[in-house]
Amino acid sequence: MNYLLLSDIHGNDAALAAVLAAVPTSRYDAILVLGDNVGDGPCPDKVLAELANRGAVQIAGNREELAVRHFDGFAETQAALQWKFMRDSLSFLSASQRDALRTLRNQKFLTDGDLSLRMVHGSPFSFREVLRPENTVRLEEALSAVDEPILLCGHYHYQYAYPCGQKLLLNPGSVGLSQKGEAFRADYALLHLSGNQVSFELNHTYYDGEAVLRSYKERGLWNATLWGRLAYREMSEGKPYIIGFARYVFSLAKQKGVDTHPLDDEIWKEASRTWQWTPAK
């Protein structure tokens, strides 16, 4: 079996379309998606519709988990300025798409002939954990924690593979918010299983950034707080601006001793005015 591996599309339908156009359907038998299909980009509804149309096998990421909590009335997200972009972008989802998000599990296991694989978003321990390629001790702990020889993970928007003995950890990178330092780059991977043989390809393509910008503006999301502009800057440079801003605004809140759950609206406004647009290291 051959698999197209996608992760962290983040509502970027232009990036998803570019990947699907770049990879002929003859090259894969199924699509595996590792979560965070919504959030940050302008068109989560179009992303979910395309994945459903393709019969993609999906798990939940932290963005799906938060979206479901919001739909269920999570008090923190209902009115705070911090979450306005999320509320506005999720408003485009249909009732059936909202229901579909509720069915997603945090992990999924697949067996293919003599091989099996595990799909997680962050790590086997938490969908919020970031597994970085330079932290080989933690990568090996993650591999040791699972019985399957193949561990697929996302969340960290940096594409890499880590073979270790008879096991493989593979992060296909982010379709919608790649942090590989290139403008409007969409990362993906192909996984090939035959008997007990495993091979993979780490690939990428590029998409139309102007189309994304038009979608933000046409949907009224460009000025829905700073968030859409943060995500677009990240797309256009391939650098982690979102986490850079998040660290700044939480640091500002801590300095002033104000509420962070949710963030005080005035702190959010002040941070939006004063942040120096510096990506995280």
N, C-alpha and C positions, 0 to 999 in steps of 0.2 A: 504494500500500500504506500501511496505517496500523499503527503499532507502539506497543505499550505498553512503556515503558522503566522497568525496575526495577533497583535496585542496593542493595547493603549491607543485606540483609534480616536478617542476623545472628541467625538462629534464632528470630526473632520471628514466629511463625505467626499471632498475633492481628492484627498489623499487616498482614501479607500478605493475610489474609482480608478485612480492611477495605478494602484497595485494590481487590481483585478484586470485592468487592461494590459498590464505588462506581463502577466503570467497566463499563458494559454491554459484552458481547462484540461487539456490533454496531459498537463504536467502534474496534476494532483487528482486524487480521488475524493478528498474531503478537506474542508476548511476547519481548523481548530483556532478558537479565539480565546485569549487569556484574560479578558476583562478590561474594564475602563473603556467601554464603547461610548459612554456619554460623558458630558462635562467638558468645559473649556472651548470647544469648537462650536460653530453656529448651527449645526444640523444633526443633532443626535437622532432625531426621528428618521431621517433619510439613511443614516448609518444602520440603525436597527432594522429598517425595512429591507435594505439590501442584504444584510446578513441572514435574515429570515428567508428571503427569496432564494438564497443560495444554500439553505439548509445547514448553516454553519453550526458546529458543536461549540457551545459557549459555557463559560463559567463567569461568576460575578467578580468584579474588582471592587476596590474601595469606593469608586464613584457610583457603581450600581447599589452598593450597600447603603450609601448615604441617600441616594435618590429614593429608595424604597422607604427608608426611615422618614424622609420628608413627606412622601405621599401618605404615610400612616400618621402624620401629625406631629412629628418630632418638633418640640417647641423651639429649639434653638434656630432652626432654619426658616421658620414661618415668616418672619418680618425683618430680621436684621439686615442691614445694608451689605454686610459681608457676604450674604448668600443671595443677593438680588440676581446676579447673573445666572446662578444655578436655577433659581425659580423661573426666570424668564425663558431660559433655554429648554428646560424640562416641560414647559407649557405646550411645546409643539408635539409632545408625545401623545399618541392616541391612547384610549382606555385599554385597548388590547396590548399595546406595547408596555404600558405600566404593569399590567398583569403578568406579562411575560418576564419582566425583570424580577418579579417576586418568586418566580420558579427557579431561578438560577442558583446553583450551589457554589460554594467557595472552592471546591476541588472536584475533579473528575478523573476517573481511571479508565483507560482503554486498553484492551488486549488485541494484539495484531499478530496472529501466528504464534511464534515462539517468544515474542517480545511483548512487553507491556510498558505503558507510560503513564505518568501522572501530570495533570494540568493543574497548576496553581497560579495565583496572581502574583503575590510577593514571594512567599517561601512556603514550605510545608508547615511552618510554625505559625505564620500569620500572613493574611493577605496585605498587611501594611508594611511588612518588613522589606527592606531594600537589600537585595543580594548584589554586592559589587564584585566585579571580576578580580580586583586586586586583593580582596579578602578571601584568600583560598582556604583558610582554616574554616570559615563559616560556610563556604561552598561545600566543602567536604562533610561538614556536619549535616548540611541539608541533604546531601546525597545519601549519607549513612542512615538518615531518619526515614527513608522510604525503601520499600521492597522493590519497586520498579527500577529497571536499569536506565530509564529515560525520564528526566525531570524537566518539564517545560515551565518556564516562569516569565513573568512580565514585570510591570510596575516600575522598574528602573528603565528609563527611556534610552538605554545604551545597549546596543546590540553586541552580544558576545556568545561564545561557546566555551565550555569547560569540560573536556574529557578527563576522567579520573578512573583509572583501572578499567573495569568492565562497565562503568557507568558514564552517563553524559548529562550535563546540565546545559540547557539551551535557552537563551533569551533572544527572541527574534527582533527585539527592539521595538520602538514605537512607530506605528503607522502615522499617527496624527501629530505627534510632538517629539520628533526625533531630537536627541541631543548629541548628534554626531558632528555638529559644527558646520552644517551645510544648509543653505536656504531651501526651504520647501522640499525637504527630503523625506521620503516615506520608507521605513525599514520593514522588512519581512524575512521569512526564512522558508525553506523547503526541507522536509524531512522524508527520507526514503527508507522503508523497512522491507526487507526481503528475507524470509526465514529467520536466521539469527544475525543477519547483517544489517548494519546501520550506517547511513551516510546522510549528510546534510549540506545545505548551501545557505550562507548568509548573504542576502541580497538587498538592494534598495532601488528605488526609482524616484522621480521628481514629479511634482504636481503644480497646478496653476494657483499661485498665491493670490493673484488678483480675483480669482473666482471665490476664494475664501473670504476675502475682504468684502466683496459685494454681498455675500450671504450675511455676514455680520451686520452690515448696514441695512440691507433690505428687511431683515428680521428685527430691527430695532435693538440689536445687541451690542453695537459698537460703543455706545455711551452708557451701557448698563453697568455702572461703576467702572473701575479700571480693568476688570478681569479679561474682557475680550481683547483689549489692546495688549495686555500681558501675554496672553496665549499667542496672539499674532506675532508679536516680537520674537517669541520663542520659536515659532515656525520659521520666521524669516531669517533667523541667525543660527538655529540649532543649539541654543544655549539655554540654561535653566533659569529663566526670568521669574517664573511663577514661584518657585521655592525661594528665590532671592527676595521677592516682595513679601512672601509669607513670613520669613525670618525677621524682616525689618518691622513689619507691623506688630508682630507679637513682642519683639524687643521693645518697641515704643510703648505698647500697653503695659509691659512689665515695669518700665521706667516710671510710668505715671500711676501705677498701682490700680489700674481699672480692670473691669470685667473682661474676660477673654472667652467666655462660653455663654452666649456669643460675644464677639468683640463689640465693644462700645462703638456706636456709629460715628461719634466725633473723632475717635482714634483712627477709624478707617478713613475718614475724610482727610484728616491731617496727614496720615501716611501716604495717601494718594497724591497729595500736594507736594510732599517733601522728599519722597523717595528719589534716589539718583539713578534709577534704571541700571543697576549693577547686577549682573547674573550671579548666581551662587557659584562658589568654587567647587 
